[in-house]
Amino acid sequence: MTPAGAGHVHRSADAIGVFDSGVGGLSVLRALQAELPQEPFIYVADSGHSPYGERDDAHVIDRSNAITRFLIEQHHIKALVVACNTATAAAIKLLRQNFPELPIVGIEPALKPAALSSKTKVIGVLATRGTLNSEKFRALLESLHGQATFVLQPCDGLADAIEHADATKTIAACAYSTGAMGRFGREDGAMDTLVLGCTHYPFATDTLRSLVGADVAFLEGGAPVARQTRRLLAERGWLGQAANAGSVAPTIFGTTGDANNLRMAVQRWLGLSVDVQNFKIHSTFQAARSMP
Ligand code: DGL
C-alpha cells in the first residue's frame, strides 16, 4: 500500500479527504470549512454504494478501504475525515492499520457532550442500525454507564430519504422514529437532548424540530471532528496556508453515484454552485475477483 506522504515533504498544500456514504458528510464538511477555511478538501460521496447503515460490515469496510486508497493514490491527501458514523464504527480501526502514515479522524454520536449538558439526563439517540449494533458504539455507551439514560432509535430509511431529497419519506421516517422513542421536553423523565448520530440527519433538523418541540437540544458531531483535524495537522506542521486573507480554499466534489444529486445537495446545504466529478472507485473485493 502506498504510504501517505511518500515523496511528499511539504504536505501543507495537499488536500484533506472527506468521505461519507452520500451527501450526509456535507454536514461535517460545513464544520471543517468553518474551522479550517484555508484548507483544500476533496469530498467523496459514495452514493453508488449507499446506504451504509443497513448493509453488513464487510461492505462498509470494503468501501472505506477502497475510497481511502483512491484518495491517497489519486489525490495525495494529507489527512482523512471519515464523515460517517457507520463507516467510523465499522472500519476506522482497520483503516488506521492499513494506512498507518495517514492521520485519520472519525465521527461518533455525541453521547459524551449530551451526558454533560442534559438536565433531565434522558437522551434520545438517532443513528443507523449499523452504528447502534457496532462494538464501538456499545463501548461508548458502556463508558457512560450511570451518567444518563440513553433511548436508542435506529432510523431505517431516513438517510436514504435525505440522500434522495425525498421530503415525504423524510417526514415519515422522522415521525415514526421520534414517535417510537417516548416523551421529549424539559420535564423530569423526558428527553431534553437528541443526538443526531448519523451525518445525514442534521439535514432533517427542521422536520425533527417540528416533531419534538423547541425545548429539545440537538447535538451533532461535526465541530469536534473539525477541531481534532486541526490538532492532528498542527502537530505535524501540515496546516494549510491561506492564499489570501478571508479566502476559502477550493473543494473538489466527487461521487460514485448521481452527480446531479450531489450538486443539488451542495447547493441546498452549503449554498455553493459547484462542478461534481464522477469517481470510479472499485471495491477491493471486486478488484481481487477480477485479478487473474
Ligand atoms: N451518513 C452515515 C452515518 O453517519 C450513514 C448513512 C447511511 O446509512 O448510508 O452513519
py3Dmol code that shows the C-alpha trace and the ligand (Angstrom):
import py3Dmol

protein = """\
ATOM      1  CA  MET A   1       0.000   0.000   0.000  1.00  0.00           C
ATOM      2  CA  THR A   2       1.309   3.462  -0.803  1.00  0.00           C
ATOM      3  CA  PRO A   3       2.184   5.197   2.438  1.00  0.00           C
ATOM      4  CA  ALA A   4       0.601   8.623   2.714  1.00  0.00           C
ATOM      5  CA  GLY A   5       3.287  11.216   2.348  1.00  0.00           C
ATOM      6  CA  ALA A   6       5.632   9.091   0.259  1.00  0.00           C
ATOM      7  CA  GLY A   7       7.520  11.513  -1.932  1.00  0.00           C
ATOM      8  CA  HIS A   8       5.898  14.477  -0.203  1.00  0.00           C
ATOM      9  CA  VAL A   9       7.961  16.592   2.094  1.00  0.00           C
ATOM     10  CA  HIS A  10       5.720  19.630   2.198  1.00  0.00           C
ATOM     11  CA  ARG A  11       2.218  18.433   2.999  1.00  0.00           C
ATOM     12  CA  SER A  12       0.612  21.797   3.840  1.00  0.00           C
ATOM     13  CA  ALA A  13      -0.765  22.410   0.358  1.00  0.00           C
ATOM     14  CA  ASP A  14      -2.254  18.915  -0.019  1.00  0.00           C
ATOM     15  CA  ALA A  15      -5.970  18.343   0.411  1.00  0.00           C
ATOM     16  CA  ILE A  16      -7.863  16.732   3.263  1.00  0.00           C
ATOM     17  CA  GLY A  17     -10.019  13.816   2.095  1.00  0.00           C
ATOM     18  CA  VAL A  18     -13.570  13.575   3.426  1.00  0.00           C
ATOM     19  CA  PHE A  19     -15.979  10.745   2.655  1.00  0.00           C
ATOM     20  CA  ASP A  20     -19.448   9.528   3.500  1.00  0.00           C
ATOM     21  CA  SER A  21     -21.900   7.045   2.019  1.00  0.00           C
ATOM     22  CA  GLY A  22     -23.506  10.047   0.326  1.00  0.00           C
ATOM     23  CA  VAL A  23     -24.489  13.642   0.996  1.00  0.00           C
ATOM     24  CA  GLY A  24     -24.570  13.370   4.808  1.00  0.00           C
ATOM     25  CA  GLY A  25     -20.890  14.127   5.235  1.00  0.00           C
ATOM     26  CA  LEU A  26     -21.591  17.615   3.888  1.00  0.00           C
ATOM     27  CA  SER A  27     -22.758  18.421   7.438  1.00  0.00           C
ATOM     28  CA  VAL A  28     -19.214  17.591   8.591  1.00  0.00           C
ATOM     29  CA  LEU A  29     -17.583  19.384   5.658  1.00  0.00           C
ATOM     30  CA  ARG A  30     -19.520  22.503   6.675  1.00  0.00           C
ATOM     31  CA  ALA A  31     -17.897  22.369  10.129  1.00  0.00           C
ATOM     32  CA  LEU A  32     -14.467  21.600   8.625  1.00  0.00           C
ATOM     33  CA  GLN A  33     -14.651  24.578   6.267  1.00  0.00           C
ATOM     34  CA  ALA A  34     -15.671  26.846   9.138  1.00  0.00           C
ATOM     35  CA  GLU A  35     -12.756  25.641  11.309  1.00  0.00           C
ATOM     36  CA  LEU A  36     -10.152  25.340   8.528  1.00  0.00           C
ATOM     37  CA  PRO A  37     -11.101  27.786   5.733  1.00  0.00           C
ATOM     38  CA  GLN A  38      -7.554  27.785   4.343  1.00  0.00           C
ATOM     39  CA  GLU A  39      -7.568  24.013   3.663  1.00  0.00           C
ATOM     40  CA  PRO A  40      -8.383  22.442   0.303  1.00  0.00           C
ATOM     41  CA  PHE A  41     -10.789  19.495   0.729  1.00  0.00           C
ATOM     42  CA  ILE A  42     -11.797  16.659  -1.524  1.00  0.00           C
ATOM     43  CA  TYR A  43     -15.250  15.268  -0.773  1.00  0.00           C
ATOM     44  CA  VAL A  44     -16.330  11.775  -1.858  1.00  0.00           C
ATOM     45  CA  ALA A  45     -19.999  10.783  -1.739  1.00  0.00           C
ATOM     46  CA  ASP A  46     -20.171   7.009  -2.153  1.00  0.00           C
ATOM     47  CA  SER A  47     -23.793   7.260  -3.277  1.00  0.00           C
ATOM     48  CA  GLY A  48     -23.359   4.437  -5.776  1.00  0.00           C
ATOM     49  CA  HIS A  49     -22.907   2.076  -2.812  1.00  0.00           C
ATOM     50  CA  SER A  50     -25.208   3.621  -0.190  1.00  0.00           C
ATOM     51  CA  PRO A  51     -26.840   3.420   2.254  1.00  0.00           C
ATOM     52  CA  TYR A  52     -24.158   2.001   4.543  1.00  0.00           C
ATOM     53  CA  GLY A  53     -26.306   1.900   7.663  1.00  0.00           C
ATOM     54  CA  GLU A  54     -28.393  -1.080   6.650  1.00  0.00           C
ATOM     55  CA  ARG A  55     -25.571  -3.088   4.996  1.00  0.00           C
ATOM     56  CA  ASP A  56     -23.167  -5.552   6.598  1.00  0.00           C
ATOM     57  CA  ASP A  57     -19.774  -4.547   7.984  1.00  0.00           C
ATOM     58  CA  ALA A  58     -17.887  -6.277   5.160  1.00  0.00           C
ATOM     59  CA  HIS A  59     -19.467  -3.919   2.601  1.00  0.00           C
ATOM     60  CA  VAL A  60     -18.714  -0.801   4.659  1.00  0.00           C
ATOM     61  CA  ILE A  61     -15.125  -1.910   5.388  1.00  0.00           C
ATOM     62  CA  ASP A  62     -14.524  -2.739   1.752  1.00  0.00           C
ATOM     63  CA  ARG A  63     -15.828   0.617   0.524  1.00  0.00           C
ATOM     64  CA  SER A  64     -13.942   2.568   3.210  1.00  0.00           C
ATOM     65  CA  ASN A  65     -10.665   0.864   2.247  1.00  0.00           C
ATOM     66  CA  ALA A  66     -11.207   1.404  -1.470  1.00  0.00           C
ATOM     67  CA  ILE A  67     -12.071   5.107  -1.044  1.00  0.00           C
ATOM     68  CA  THR A  68      -9.089   5.742   1.238  1.00  0.00           C
ATOM     69  CA  ARG A  69      -6.699   4.085  -1.190  1.00  0.00           C
ATOM     70  CA  PHE A  70      -8.208   6.110  -4.065  1.00  0.00           C
ATOM     71  CA  LEU A  71      -7.795   9.381  -2.143  1.00  0.00           C
ATOM     72  CA  ILE A  72      -4.178   8.621  -1.260  1.00  0.00           C
ATOM     73  CA  GLU A  73      -3.120   7.355  -4.666  1.00  0.00           C
ATOM     74  CA  GLN A  74      -5.077   9.739  -6.908  1.00  0.00           C
ATOM     75  CA  HIS A  75      -5.291  12.856  -4.760  1.00  0.00           C
ATOM     76  CA  HIS A  76      -2.305  12.640  -2.359  1.00  0.00           C
ATOM     77  CA  ILE A  77      -4.390  13.574   0.642  1.00  0.00           C
ATOM     78  CA  LYS A  78      -2.545  14.550   3.815  1.00  0.00           C
ATOM     79  CA  ALA A  79      -5.372  13.522   6.183  1.00  0.00           C
ATOM     80  CA  LEU A  80      -8.713  11.728   6.062  1.00  0.00           C
ATOM     81  CA  VAL A  81     -12.003  12.544   7.739  1.00  0.00           C
ATOM     82  CA  VAL A  82     -14.460   9.648   7.865  1.00  0.00           C
ATOM     83  CA  ALA A  83     -17.598  11.810   7.837  1.00  0.00           C
ATOM     84  CA  CYS A  84     -19.884   8.868   8.501  1.00  0.00           C
ATOM     85  CA  ASN A  85     -20.736   7.358  11.873  1.00  0.00           C
ATOM     86  CA  THR A  86     -21.472   3.965  10.333  1.00  0.00           C
ATOM     87  CA  ALA A  87     -18.130   3.761   8.496  1.00  0.00           C
ATOM     88  CA  THR A  88     -16.249   5.010  11.557  1.00  0.00           C
ATOM     89  CA  ALA A  89     -17.836   2.311  13.705  1.00  0.00           C
ATOM     90  CA  ALA A  90     -17.177  -0.485  11.212  1.00  0.00           C
ATOM     91  CA  ALA A  91     -13.888   0.465   9.625  1.00  0.00           C
ATOM     92  CA  ILE A  92     -11.769   3.100  11.348  1.00  0.00           C
ATOM     93  CA  LYS A  93      -9.639   0.622  13.277  1.00  0.00           C
ATOM     94  CA  LEU A  94      -8.772  -1.251  10.095  1.00  0.00           C
ATOM     95  CA  LEU A  95      -8.176   1.950   8.151  1.00  0.00           C
ATOM     96  CA  ARG A  96      -5.647   3.053  10.769  1.00  0.00           C
ATOM     97  CA  GLN A  97      -3.930  -0.342  10.494  1.00  0.00           C
ATOM     98  CA  ASN A  98      -3.903  -0.307   6.710  1.00  0.00           C
ATOM     99  CA  PHE A  99      -2.803   3.321   6.301  1.00  0.00           C
ATOM    100  CA  PRO A 100      -0.594   3.965   9.342  1.00  0.00           C
ATOM    101  CA  GLU A 101       1.059   7.119   7.956  1.00  0.00           C
ATOM    102  CA  LEU A 102      -2.244   8.888   7.342  1.00  0.00           C
ATOM    103  CA  PRO A 103      -3.872  10.948  10.112  1.00  0.00           C
ATOM    104  CA  ILE A 104      -7.487   9.711  10.224  1.00  0.00           C
ATOM    105  CA  VAL A 105     -10.342  11.381  12.109  1.00  0.00           C
ATOM    106  CA  GLY A 106     -13.661   9.612  12.610  1.00  0.00           C
ATOM    107  CA  ILE A 107     -17.031  10.683  13.936  1.00  0.00           C
ATOM    108  CA  GLU A 108     -19.113   9.143  16.696  1.00  0.00           C
ATOM    109  CA  PRO A 109     -22.549  10.020  18.054  1.00  0.00           C
ATOM    110  CA  ALA A 110     -22.203  12.904  20.540  1.00  0.00           C
ATOM    111  CA  LEU A 111     -23.173  10.893  23.634  1.00  0.00           C
ATOM    112  CA  LYS A 112     -20.433  12.320  25.856  1.00  0.00           C
ATOM    113  CA  PRO A 113     -21.342  16.000  25.349  1.00  0.00           C
ATOM    114  CA  ALA A 114     -25.022  15.043  25.656  1.00  0.00           C
ATOM    115  CA  ALA A 115     -24.458  13.362  29.036  1.00  0.00           C
ATOM    116  CA  LEU A 116     -22.700  16.521  30.250  1.00  0.00           C
ATOM    117  CA  SER A 117     -25.255  19.057  29.018  1.00  0.00           C
ATOM    118  CA  SER A 118     -28.566  17.254  29.557  1.00  0.00           C
ATOM    119  CA  LYS A 119     -30.540  18.381  32.605  1.00  0.00           C
ATOM    120  CA  THR A 120     -33.091  15.566  32.666  1.00  0.00           C
ATOM    121  CA  LYS A 121     -30.329  13.028  31.931  1.00  0.00           C
ATOM    122  CA  VAL A 122     -32.626  11.317  29.473  1.00  0.00           C
ATOM    123  CA  ILE A 123     -31.145  11.490  25.993  1.00  0.00           C
ATOM    124  CA  GLY A 124     -32.512  10.350  22.652  1.00  0.00           C
ATOM    125  CA  VAL A 125     -30.084   8.899  20.119  1.00  0.00           C
ATOM    126  CA  LEU A 126     -30.959   8.581  16.429  1.00  0.00           C
ATOM    127  CA  ALA A 127     -28.497   6.581  14.347  1.00  0.00           C
ATOM    128  CA  THR A 128     -28.285   3.865  11.744  1.00  0.00           C
ATOM    129  CA  ARG A 129     -28.706   0.227  12.667  1.00  0.00           C
ATOM    130  CA  GLY A 130     -25.045  -0.353  11.698  1.00  0.00           C
ATOM    131  CA  THR A 131     -23.851   2.258  14.189  1.00  0.00           C
ATOM    132  CA  LEU A 132     -26.126   1.158  17.044  1.00  0.00           C
ATOM    133  CA  ASN A 133     -25.177  -2.514  16.618  1.00  0.00           C
ATOM    134  CA  SER A 134     -21.438  -1.861  16.450  1.00  0.00           C
ATOM    135  CA  GLU A 135     -18.969  -2.841  19.143  1.00  0.00           C
ATOM    136  CA  LYS A 136     -17.555   0.676  19.073  1.00  0.00           C
ATOM    137  CA  PHE A 137     -20.935   2.178  19.932  1.00  0.00           C
ATOM    138  CA  ARG A 138     -21.578  -0.416  22.650  1.00  0.00           C
ATOM    139  CA  ALA A 139     -18.227   0.500  24.230  1.00  0.00           C
ATOM    140  CA  LEU A 140     -19.094   4.203  24.101  1.00  0.00           C
ATOM    141  CA  LEU A 141     -22.426   3.506  25.779  1.00  0.00           C
ATOM    142  CA  GLU A 142     -20.753   1.363  28.434  1.00  0.00           C
ATOM    143  CA  SER A 143     -18.225   4.123  29.185  1.00  0.00           C
ATOM    144  CA  LEU A 144     -21.141   6.409  30.125  1.00  0.00           C
ATOM    145  CA  HIS A 145     -22.903   3.838  32.269  1.00  0.00           C
ATOM    146  CA  GLY A 146     -24.772   5.509  35.143  1.00  0.00           C
ATOM    147  CA  GLN A 147     -24.350   9.047  33.776  1.00  0.00           C
ATOM    148  CA  ALA A 148     -27.612   9.212  31.802  1.00  0.00           C
ATOM    149  CA  THR A 149     -30.360   7.119  30.266  1.00  0.00           C
ATOM    150  CA  PHE A 150     -29.995   6.779  26.507  1.00  0.00           C
ATOM    151  CA  VAL A 151     -33.029   5.971  24.348  1.00  0.00           C
ATOM    152  CA  LEU A 152     -31.621   4.386  21.194  1.00  0.00           C
ATOM    153  CA  GLN A 153     -33.562   4.522  17.947  1.00  0.00           C
ATOM    154  CA  PRO A 154     -32.467   3.080  14.587  1.00  0.00           C
ATOM    155  CA  CYS A 155     -33.886   5.207  11.767  1.00  0.00           C
ATOM    156  CA  ASP A 156     -34.330   2.818   8.873  1.00  0.00           C
ATOM    157  CA  GLY A 157     -34.809   4.656   5.621  1.00  0.00           C
ATOM    158  CA  LEU A 158     -34.061   8.162   6.913  1.00  0.00           C
ATOM    159  CA  ALA A 159     -30.534   8.528   5.466  1.00  0.00           C
ATOM    160  CA  ASP A 160     -31.785   7.190   2.137  1.00  0.00           C
ATOM    161  CA  ALA A 161     -34.744   9.596   2.118  1.00  0.00           C
ATOM    162  CA  ILE A 162     -32.406  12.536   2.837  1.00  0.00           C
ATOM    163  CA  GLU A 163     -29.956  11.251   0.226  1.00  0.00           C
ATOM    164  CA  HIS A 164     -32.672  11.450  -2.422  1.00  0.00           C
ATOM    165  CA  ALA A 165     -34.192  14.672  -1.083  1.00  0.00           C
ATOM    166  CA  ASP A 166     -37.481  12.822  -0.646  1.00  0.00           C
ATOM    167  CA  ALA A 167     -39.462  15.096   1.678  1.00  0.00           C
ATOM    168  CA  THR A 168     -42.407  12.708   2.125  1.00  0.00           C
ATOM    169  CA  LYS A 169     -40.214   9.781   3.152  1.00  0.00           C
ATOM    170  CA  THR A 170     -38.063  12.057   5.351  1.00  0.00           C
ATOM    171  CA  ILE A 171     -41.135  13.227   7.285  1.00  0.00           C
ATOM    172  CA  ALA A 172     -42.487   9.669   7.574  1.00  0.00           C
ATOM    173  CA  ALA A 173     -39.176   8.246   8.851  1.00  0.00           C
ATOM    174  CA  CYS A 174     -38.695  11.102  11.351  1.00  0.00           C
ATOM    175  CA  ALA A 175     -42.259  10.810  12.618  1.00  0.00           C
ATOM    176  CA  TYR A 176     -42.013   7.052  13.039  1.00  0.00           C
ATOM    177  CA  SER A 177     -38.659   7.215  14.832  1.00  0.00           C
ATOM    178  CA  THR A 178     -39.419  10.055  17.230  1.00  0.00           C
ATOM    179  CA  GLY A 179     -42.880   8.615  17.864  1.00  0.00           C
ATOM    180  CA  ALA A 180     -41.336   5.315  18.948  1.00  0.00           C
ATOM    181  CA  MET A 181     -38.945   6.938  21.441  1.00  0.00           C
ATOM    182  CA  GLY A 182     -41.193   8.426  24.114  1.00  0.00           C
ATOM    183  CA  ARG A 183     -41.586  11.867  25.649  1.00  0.00           C
ATOM    184  CA  PHE A 184     -39.480  14.895  24.652  1.00  0.00           C
ATOM    185  CA  GLY A 185     -39.198  18.100  26.663  1.00  0.00           C
ATOM    186  CA  ARG A 186     -37.702  19.628  29.773  1.00  0.00           C
ATOM    187  CA  GLU A 187     -39.879  17.897  32.405  1.00  0.00           C
ATOM    188  CA  ASP A 188     -38.443  15.128  34.580  1.00  0.00           C
ATOM    189  CA  GLY A 189     -38.166  11.856  32.733  1.00  0.00           C
ATOM    190  CA  ALA A 190     -38.421  13.433  29.273  1.00  0.00           C
ATOM    191  CA  MET A 191     -35.673  13.566  26.625  1.00  0.00           C
ATOM    192  CA  ASP A 192     -34.297  17.105  26.626  1.00  0.00           C
ATOM    193  CA  THR A 193     -31.487  16.239  24.203  1.00  0.00           C
ATOM    194  CA  LEU A 194     -31.472  14.482  20.839  1.00  0.00           C
ATOM    195  CA  VAL A 195     -28.202  13.167  19.458  1.00  0.00           C
ATOM    196  CA  LEU A 196     -28.113  13.138  15.651  1.00  0.00           C
ATOM    197  CA  GLY A 197     -25.855  10.090  15.323  1.00  0.00           C
ATOM    198  CA  CYS A 198     -25.753   9.925  11.538  1.00  0.00           C
ATOM    199  CA  THR A 199     -24.243  12.709   9.457  1.00  0.00           C
ATOM    200  CA  HIS A 200     -27.290  12.792   7.166  1.00  0.00           C
ATOM    201  CA  TYR A 201     -29.691  13.671   9.993  1.00  0.00           C
ATOM    202  CA  PRO A 202     -28.681  17.334  10.516  1.00  0.00           C
ATOM    203  CA  PHE A 203     -30.319  17.897   7.128  1.00  0.00           C
ATOM    204  CA  ALA A 204     -33.648  16.801   8.633  1.00  0.00           C
ATOM    205  CA  THR A 205     -33.360  19.235  11.545  1.00  0.00           C
ATOM    206  CA  ASP A 206     -36.447  21.268  10.617  1.00  0.00           C
ATOM    207  CA  THR A 207     -38.632  18.169  10.373  1.00  0.00           C
ATOM    208  CA  LEU A 208     -37.275  16.732  13.626  1.00  0.00           C
ATOM    209  CA  ARG A 209     -37.695  20.087  15.370  1.00  0.00           C
ATOM    210  CA  SER A 210     -41.368  20.261  14.367  1.00  0.00           C
ATOM    211  CA  LEU A 211     -41.880  16.794  15.887  1.00  0.00           C
ATOM    212  CA  VAL A 212     -40.017  17.081  19.213  1.00  0.00           C
ATOM    213  CA  GLY A 213     -40.581  20.747  20.014  1.00  0.00           C
ATOM    214  CA  ALA A 214     -38.455  23.827  20.588  1.00  0.00           C
ATOM    215  CA  ASP A 215     -37.103  22.812  24.004  1.00  0.00           C
ATOM    216  CA  VAL A 216     -35.013  19.876  22.876  1.00  0.00           C
ATOM    217  CA  ALA A 217     -31.290  20.418  22.238  1.00  0.00           C
ATOM    218  CA  PHE A 218     -29.894  18.770  19.089  1.00  0.00           C
ATOM    219  CA  LEU A 219     -26.303  17.574  19.105  1.00  0.00           C
ATOM    220  CA  GLU A 220     -24.242  16.655  16.051  1.00  0.00           C
ATOM    221  CA  GLY A 221     -20.572  15.784  15.823  1.00  0.00           C
ATOM    222  CA  GLY A 222     -19.089  17.987  13.080  1.00  0.00           C
ATOM    223  CA  ALA A 223     -17.436  20.686  15.211  1.00  0.00           C
ATOM    224  CA  PRO A 224     -15.360  18.344  17.437  1.00  0.00           C
ATOM    225  CA  VAL A 225     -14.249  16.445  14.310  1.00  0.00           C
ATOM    226  CA  ALA A 226     -13.076  19.719  12.761  1.00  0.00           C
ATOM    227  CA  ARG A 227     -11.144  20.674  15.911  1.00  0.00           C
ATOM    228  CA  GLN A 228      -9.493  17.239  16.061  1.00  0.00           C
ATOM    229  CA  THR A 229      -8.498  17.529  12.384  1.00  0.00           C
ATOM    230  CA  ARG A 230      -6.864  20.886  13.121  1.00  0.00           C
ATOM    231  CA  ARG A 231      -4.965  19.370  16.080  1.00  0.00           C
ATOM    232  CA  LEU A 232      -3.606  16.431  14.074  1.00  0.00           C
ATOM    233  CA  LEU A 233      -2.411  18.678  11.234  1.00  0.00           C
ATOM    234  CA  ALA A 234      -0.918  21.270  13.590  1.00  0.00           C
ATOM    235  CA  GLU A 235       1.084  18.568  15.424  1.00  0.00           C
ATOM    236  CA  ARG A 236       2.724  17.609  12.118  1.00  0.00           C
ATOM    237  CA  GLY A 237       3.186  21.155  10.817  1.00  0.00           C
ATOM    238  CA  TRP A 238       0.835  20.311   7.947  1.00  0.00           C
ATOM    239  CA  LEU A 239      -1.775  23.069   8.310  1.00  0.00           C
ATOM    240  CA  GLY A 240      -2.538  24.831   5.020  1.00  0.00           C
ATOM    241  CA  GLN A 241      -1.594  28.448   4.460  1.00  0.00           C
ATOM    242  CA  ALA A 242      -4.270  30.975   3.494  1.00  0.00           C
ATOM    243  CA  ALA A 243      -3.757  32.163  -0.084  1.00  0.00           C
ATOM    244  CA  ASN A 244      -5.481  35.461   0.702  1.00  0.00           C
ATOM    245  CA  ALA A 245      -6.885  36.665   3.984  1.00  0.00           C
ATOM    246  CA  GLY A 246     -10.572  35.772   4.107  1.00  0.00           C
ATOM    247  CA  SER A 247     -10.445  33.488   1.064  1.00  0.00           C
ATOM    248  CA  VAL A 248     -11.771  29.922   1.166  1.00  0.00           C
ATOM    249  CA  ALA A 249      -9.607  27.243  -0.454  1.00  0.00           C
ATOM    250  CA  PRO A 250     -11.231  25.236  -3.279  1.00  0.00           C
ATOM    251  CA  THR A 251     -13.023  21.950  -2.590  1.00  0.00           C
ATOM    252  CA  ILE A 252     -13.286  19.134  -5.107  1.00  0.00           C
ATOM    253  CA  PHE A 253     -16.607  17.255  -5.029  1.00  0.00           C
ATOM    254  CA  GLY A 254     -16.986  13.776  -6.469  1.00  0.00           C
ATOM    255  CA  THR A 255     -19.473  10.944  -6.305  1.00  0.00           C
ATOM    256  CA  THR A 256     -19.742   7.292  -7.240  1.00  0.00           C
ATOM    257  CA  GLY A 257     -23.461   7.878  -7.840  1.00  0.00           C
ATOM    258  CA  ASP A 258     -25.526  10.629  -9.432  1.00  0.00           C
ATOM    259  CA  ALA A 259     -23.512  13.849  -9.886  1.00  0.00           C
ATOM    260  CA  ASN A 260     -26.634  15.972 -10.105  1.00  0.00           C
ATOM    261  CA  ASN A 261     -27.827  14.695  -6.742  1.00  0.00           C
ATOM    262  CA  LEU A 262     -24.609  15.802  -5.016  1.00  0.00           C
ATOM    263  CA  ARG A 263     -24.551  19.101  -6.923  1.00  0.00           C
ATOM    264  CA  MET A 264     -28.061  19.923  -5.712  1.00  0.00           C
ATOM    265  CA  ALA A 265     -27.255  18.891  -2.130  1.00  0.00           C
ATOM    266  CA  VAL A 266     -24.145  21.131  -2.086  1.00  0.00           C
ATOM    267  CA  GLN A 267     -26.255  23.983  -3.428  1.00  0.00           C
ATOM    268  CA  ARG A 268     -29.048  23.397  -0.930  1.00  0.00           C
ATOM    269  CA  TRP A 269     -26.974  22.831   2.193  1.00  0.00           C
ATOM    270  CA  LEU A 270     -23.690  24.652   1.645  1.00  0.00           C
ATOM    271  CA  GLY A 271     -25.062  27.377  -0.624  1.00  0.00           C
ATOM    272  CA  LEU A 272     -22.376  26.660  -3.242  1.00  0.00           C
ATOM    273  CA  SER A 273     -22.646  26.139  -7.003  1.00  0.00           C
ATOM    274  CA  VAL A 274     -20.044  23.534  -7.858  1.00  0.00           C
ATOM    275  CA  ASP A 275     -18.994  21.090 -10.532  1.00  0.00           C
ATOM    276  CA  VAL A 276     -19.242  17.480  -9.399  1.00  0.00           C
ATOM    277  CA  GLN A 277     -16.920  14.805 -10.759  1.00  0.00           C
ATOM    278  CA  ASN A 278     -17.816  11.166 -11.336  1.00  0.00           C
ATOM    279  CA  PHE A 279     -15.414   8.952  -9.423  1.00  0.00           C
ATOM    280  CA  LYS A 280     -14.929   5.297 -10.287  1.00  0.00           C
ATOM    281  CA  ILE A 281     -13.734   3.638  -7.104  1.00  0.00           C
ATOM    282  CA  HIS A 282     -13.565  -0.126  -7.414  1.00  0.00           C
ATOM    283  CA  SER A 283     -14.150  -2.259  -4.379  1.00  0.00           C
ATOM    284  CA  THR A 284     -11.242  -4.274  -3.094  1.00  0.00           C
ATOM    285  CA  PHE A 285     -13.303  -7.471  -3.398  1.00  0.00           C
ATOM    286  CA  GLN A 286     -14.273  -6.695  -6.991  1.00  0.00           C
ATOM    287  CA  ALA A 287     -10.647  -5.849  -7.862  1.00  0.00           C
ATOM    288  CA  ALA A 288      -9.430  -9.053  -6.228  1.00  0.00           C
ATOM    289  CA  ARG A 289     -12.037 -11.092  -8.117  1.00  0.00           C
ATOM    290  CA  SER A 290     -11.063  -9.614 -11.477  1.00  0.00           C
ATOM    291  CA  MET A 291      -7.369 -10.401 -10.989  1.00  0.00           C
ATOM    292  CA  PRO A 292      -6.054 -13.445 -12.879  1.00  0.00           C
TER     293      PRO A 292
END
"""
ligand_1 = """\
10
DGL
N -24.162 9.201 6.981
C -23.899 7.922 7.511
C -23.684 7.951 9.022
O -23.240 8.951 9.557
C -24.814 6.779 7.176
C -25.873 6.885 6.192
C -26.126 5.557 5.512
O -26.868 4.719 6.049
O -25.534 5.384 4.464
O -23.911 6.975 9.694
"""
view = py3Dmol.view(width=600, height=400)
view.addModel(protein, "pdb")
view.setStyle({"model": 0}, {"cartoon": {"style": "trace"}})
view.addModel(ligand_1, "xyz")
view.setStyle({"model": 1}, {"stick": {}})
view.zoomTo()
view.show()
